[in-house]
């Protein structure tokens, strides 16, 4: 079953604009991660935020985490056509495993 | 770092057949996980291996089985293939602990 849901399901913006994607999840977490997937191939790890962190930056990426609302957001600033991809949030690990539970994804299209 | 490699990239099998998918973990990563991603969905956790032992399993039937070898490479075996097994199968490795995963490019399995 999916742990989280991304919102919106699809987003289309112009190059140079900012893109914001949201993720909601259901159970307590140790960390939340964001991944990018191009054209249905492998996922690329973008950023990990731990449950005791509220905000994290990596290059043009900014992630926030609100554990009281069980939600996270990913902001991509100054988007580029190359940012066109599906973006997934994933929560974990759970118990003794490092398993991740993924959301349903946001499809981002950046128009040149 | 060599990353995670998966083989084959594409595979077509007939219902009822058996299939073996292979994965070579990233150097230094001793945990490997397998995920199934149906079209338009987020990846679903199948199972995880750590030190050649299964260390967590998702909601998949026993006909999904795996192995991890001393060099941390891994196999996913699926018996009695069903049409619904058609999906992208992703292998991911990670060190133990609170880290992001490194994913392979996946194997696209089509069951006809």
Interface residues (C-beta under 8 A of the other chain):
Chain A: X1 X2 X30 X31 X33 X35 X40 X41 X42 X43 X44 X45 X48 X50 X88 X90 X93 X94 X95 X96 X97 X98 X99 X100 X101 X102 X103 X104 X105
Chain B: X4 X31 X33 X35 X37 X39 X41 X42 X43 X44 X45 X48 X55 X56 X58 X59 X88 X90 X92 X94 X96 X97 X98 X99 X100 X101 X102 X103 X104 X105 X106 X108
